Amino acid sequence: MGRSPVAMEKILSGDRVAVARAISVVENGEGGARVLLRSLFSRTGRAYRIGITGPPGAGKSTITSRLAGHYRERGLGVGIIAVDPTSPFSGGALLGDRVRMAEIETDPGVFIRSMASRGSLGGLSRKAVEAADVLDAAGKEIIIMETVGVGQSELDIAGAADTTVVVLVPESGDSIQAMKAGLMEIADFFVLNKADRAGAEQAVMSIQMILHFRDPADWNPTVLKATASTGAGITEIAALIDGHRAHLEASGALEVKRRKRIAQRIGDLVSETLRVDFWSPERKAMLAARVEAVMQMVSSPYDVADELIDHFKSR
């Protein structure tokens, strides 16, 4: 199996340096990352994972910071994974969230990590989910995952979080109708932030109107108003998260959701391993050699794909 690159007992005790090092190993795909995650997995599953998503400028980071403060007042350890847009130039994260959360970063009961989205379409990279596992094993009872929210499908956050909160602002009102269905359908509830601005009531009505078209379910999303910059509405957001958690646990839906999450992760790991194994130097050379035949219409992409697959199976 190999040896974990970070001392397990230090991670499990919540040592900040060890936890930071473990997340770096996972994020960078360093040797031993899989050994580390495999060793930690049996110590995960205790943290409750909250997803915060929505369009840029909606105040997701402020809400995340305020929620973290609320949970700390309740004596709970909090981990935050803030997934930033990946820079097209450096490949690194912009780390803006880290700056905006500076007021809680000095709290020893809060661990914040900014991570690059690495091109993940939904804004939440697989590495972020694995980083959440590290925080889970380290004893954090609440893990908040804040995603990029750049208008693409955010469906992956719904699979990674136990409760998903979509944050909007009054200015979103005119564009709510044009939003992709995925963003509107994944929410367990909505928060209309900056509700002290003009147009808040109209925005709430627009969201409620769209909710009428959602398929009926045993949990009906609602819309909360908040002004995170002043702390208004944060207690209500936390209360609704608690209510949703209680509902999931009582109905058995939390176990179902987590079972689906595990199945998806296993499938992703298999796909990644097969992809790496498949594209050996030999098959890459085969592909390069066969592209010209396709360009000349002598062969088709389907023929070449079948040829590559047959070659893979034969080896």
C-alpha positions in Angstrom: 0.0 0.0 0.0 2.9 2.4 0.6 3.3 4.9 3.4 1.4 8.1 4.0 3.5 11.2 3.1 2.1 13.0 6.2 2.0 11.7 9.8 -1.5 10.3 10.3 -1.7 10.9 14.0 -1.0 14.6 13.4 -3.7 15.0 10.9 -6.2 13.1 13.1 -5.3 15.4 16.0 -6.1 18.5 13.9 -2.5 19.7 13.7 -2.8 22.7 11.3 0.6 22.3 9.7 0.0 18.6 9.1 -3.5 19.3 7.7 -2.2 22.0 5.4 0.5 19.7 4.1 -1.9 16.9 3.6 -4.2 19.1 1.5 -1.2 20.2 -0.6 -0.3 16.6 -1.2 -3.8 15.9 -2.4 -4.2 19.1 -4.5 -0.9 18.7 -6.3 -1.3 15.0 -6.9 2.0 14.2 -5.2 3.2 10.7 -4.7 1.4 9.1 -1.8 -1.8 11.1 -2.2 -3.9 8.1 -2.8 -2.3 6.2 0.1 -3.0 9.2 2.3 -6.7 9.4 1.3 -7.2 5.7 1.6 -5.8 5.8 5.1 -8.0 8.7 6.1 -11.2 7.5 4.6 -12.4 5.4 7.5 -12.2 8.5 9.7 -14.5 10.6 7.5 -18.2 10.9 7.3 -18.8 12.8 10.6 -18.6 16.3 9.2 -21.7 18.0 7.7 -20.9 19.5 4.3 -22.5 22.7 3.1 -22.2 24.0 -0.4 -22.4 27.7 -1.1 -22.8 28.7 -4.8 -24.2 31.4 -6.9 -23.1 34.1 -9.4 -20.1 36.3 -8.9 -20.6 39.3 -6.6 -23.5 37.7 -4.7 -21.6 37.8 -1.4 -20.9 34.1 -1.1 -17.6 34.7 0.8 -19.2 37.1 3.2 -22.0 34.6 4.0 -19.4 31.8 4.3 -17.4 33.9 6.8 -20.5 34.8 8.8 -21.7 31.2 8.9 -18.3 30.1 10.1 -18.5 32.6 12.9 -22.0 31.4 13.8 -20.8 27.8 14.1 -17.8 28.8 16.1 -20.1 30.5 18.6 -21.8 27.1 18.9 -18.4 25.5 19.7 -18.1 23.6 16.3 -14.9 23.2 14.4 -15.2 24.7 10.8 -13.3 23.9 7.6 -13.7 26.1 4.5 -12.8 25.1 1.0 -13.0 28.2 -1.2 -12.6 27.2 -4.8 -11.3 30.1 -6.9 -11.3 30.5 -10.7 -8.1 29.2 -12.2 -5.9 31.8 -13.7 -5.5 31.2 -17.4 -1.9 32.4 -17.2 -0.5 30.9 -14.0 -2.9 28.0 -13.4 -3.1 29.2 -9.8 -6.1 30.5 -7.7 -6.8 34.2 -7.4 -7.2 33.7 -3.6 -9.7 36.5 -3.3 -11.8 34.6 -0.9 -8.9 34.1 1.4 -8.5 37.9 1.7 -12.3 38.4 2.3 -12.3 35.8 5.1 -9.3 37.3 6.9 -11.4 38.2 10.0 -12.0 34.5 10.9 -8.7 33.1 9.6 -7.0 33.8 13.0 -9.5 31.6 14.8 -7.8 28.3 15.6 -11.1 26.5 15.3 -11.4 27.5 11.6 -9.3 26.2 8.8 -9.5 27.9 5.4 -8.1 26.7 2.2 -8.3 28.3 -1.2 -8.0 26.0 -4.2 -8.0 26.4 -7.9 -11.0 25.0 -9.8 -8.5 23.4 -12.3 -11.0 23.7 -15.1 -13.8 21.8 -13.4 -17.0 22.7 -15.2 -19.1 23.1 -12.1 -16.5 25.1 -10.3 -15.8 22.5 -7.7 -12.7 20.4 -8.5 -12.4 16.8 -7.4 -9.4 17.8 -5.4 -11.6 20.1 -3.3 -13.8 17.1 -2.4 -10.7 15.2 -1.3 -9.5 18.2 0.7 -12.8 18.1 2.5 -12.1 14.5 3.4 -8.8 15.6 5.0 -10.7 18.3 7.1 -13.4 15.7 8.0 -10.7 13.3 9.3 -9.0 16.2 11.1 -12.2 16.6 13.2 -13.9 19.5 11.6 -17.7 19.2 12.3 -18.8 21.7 9.6 -17.2 21.9 6.2 -18.3 24.8 3.9 -17.5 24.5 0.2 -17.8 27.7 -1.7 -17.7 27.4 -5.4 -16.7 29.7 -8.3 -20.3 30.4 -9.4 -19.4 31.6 -12.9 -22.7 30.6 -14.6 -21.7 27.1 -15.7 -23.5 24.1 -14.4 -23.0 23.8 -10.7 -24.4 20.2 -10.5 -21.3 18.9 -9.0 -21.8 20.9 -5.8 -25.1 19.2 -5.3 -23.3 15.8 -5.3 -20.5 16.9 -3.0 -22.6 18.7 -0.3 -25.3 17.6 2.1 -27.0 20.9 1.9 -26.7 23.3 -1.0 -27.4 27.0 -0.7 -27.7 29.2 -3.8 -26.9 32.9 -3.2 -28.5 35.6 -5.3 -28.8 39.4 -5.1 -31.6 41.7 -6.2 -29.7 42.6 -9.3 -30.1 38.9 -10.3 -33.8 39.4 -10.7 -33.9 40.3 -14.3 -31.7 37.4 -15.3 -33.2 34.8 -13.0 -35.5 33.6 -15.8 -32.4 33.1 -18.1 -30.4 31.2 -15.5 -29.5 27.6 -16.4 -32.0 25.2 -14.9 -29.2 23.4 -13.1 -28.4 26.3 -10.8 -32.1 26.7 -9.9 -32.7 23.0 -9.4 -29.8 22.1 -7.1 -30.7 24.5 -4.3 -32.0 23.2 -1.1 -32.9 26.8 -0.4 -32.0 30.2 -1.7 -30.6 33.2 0.0 -31.3 36.7 -1.5 -28.3 38.6 -0.2 -28.0 42.4 -0.1 -31.7 42.4 0.6 -31.5 46.1 1.7 -31.1 47.1 -1.9 -33.9 48.2 -4.2 -35.6 45.4 -6.1 -35.3 42.7 -3.3 -39.0 41.9 -3.1 -39.3 41.6 -6.8 -36.3 39.2 -6.9 -37.8 37.1 -4.2 -41.1 36.8 -6.1 -39.2 35.9 -9.3 -37.4 33.1 -7.5 -40.6 31.8 -5.9 -42.3 31.8 -9.3 -39.6 29.6 -10.7 -39.8 27.3 -7.7 -43.4 26.6 -8.6 -42.2 24.8 -11.8 -39.9 22.5 -9.9 -40.9 18.9 -9.6 -42.7 18.3 -6.3 -40.5 16.7 -3.6 -40.5 15.9 0.1 -38.4 19.1 0.7 -39.7 22.4 -0.7 -37.0 25.0 -1.1 -37.7 28.5 0.3 -36.1 31.9 -0.1 -34.5 33.7 2.7 -33.5 37.4 2.7 -30.1 38.4 4.2 -27.7 41.3 4.4 -24.5 39.4 5.1 -22.4 42.5 5.4 -24.2 43.4 8.6 -24.9 39.8 9.7 -28.6 40.1 9.1 -30.2 36.8 8.2 -27.2 34.6 9.1 -29.0 33.0 12.1 -32.0 32.2 9.9 -29.7 30.7 7.3 -28.0 28.4 9.9 -31.4 27.5 11.3 -32.7 26.4 7.9 -29.5 24.4 7.3 -30.2 22.7 10.6 -33.8 22.0 9.6 -32.7 20.5 6.3 -30.1 18.3 8.0 -32.8 17.1 10.5 -35.1 16.3 7.6 -32.5 14.4 5.6 -31.5 12.4 8.7 -35.1 11.6 9.7 -36.2 10.6 6.2 -33.0 8.5 5.4 -32.3 10.9 2.4 -28.9 11.8 3.9 -27.7 8.2 3.7 -29.0 7.9 0.1 -27.3 11.1 -0.9 -24.0 10.0 0.6 -24.3 6.5 -1.0 -24.7 8.2 -4.4 -21.7 10.4 -3.7 -19.5 7.4 -2.9 -20.7 5.6 -6.1 -19.9 8.7 -8.2 -16.4 9.0 -6.6 -15.6 5.4 -7.3 -16.7 5.8 -10.9 -14.5 8.9 -11.2 -11.5 7.2 -9.8 -11.9 4.3 -12.2 -12.3 6.6 -15.2 -9.2 8.6 -14.2 -7.1 5.5 -13.8 -8.3 4.0 -17.1 -7.7 7.3 -18.9 -4.1 7.4 -17.6 -3.5 3.8 -18.5 -5.1 4.0 -21.8 -3.1 6.9 -23.2 0.3 5.2 -23.2 3.0 6.6 -25.4 2.3 3.8 -27.9 -1.4 4.6 -28.2 -0.7 8.3 -28.4 1.6 7.5 -31.4 -1.2 5.4 -32.9 -3.6 8.2 -32.6 -1.2 10.7 -34.2 -0.6 8.3 -37.1 -4.3 7.7 -37.7 -5.4 11.3 -37.7 -4.2 11.9 -41.3 -6.3 8.9 -42.5 -9.4 10.4 -40.9 -8.5 13.8 -42.5 -8.3 12.1 -45.9 -11.6 10.4 -45.3 -9.9 7.0 -45.6 -11.0 6.2 -42.1 -13.5 7.6 -39.6 -13.1 8.7 -35.9 -15.2 5.6 -35.0 -12.8 3.2 -36.7 -9.8 4.7 -35.0 -11.5 4.7 -31.6 -12.4 1.0 -32.1 -8.8 0.3 -33.1 -7.4 2.0 -30.1 -9.8 0.3 -27.7 -9.0 -3.1 -29.2 -5.3 -2.5 -28.8 -5.9 -1.5 -25.2 -7.9 -4.7 -24.5 -5.3 -6.9 -26.2 -2.6 -5.6 -23.9 
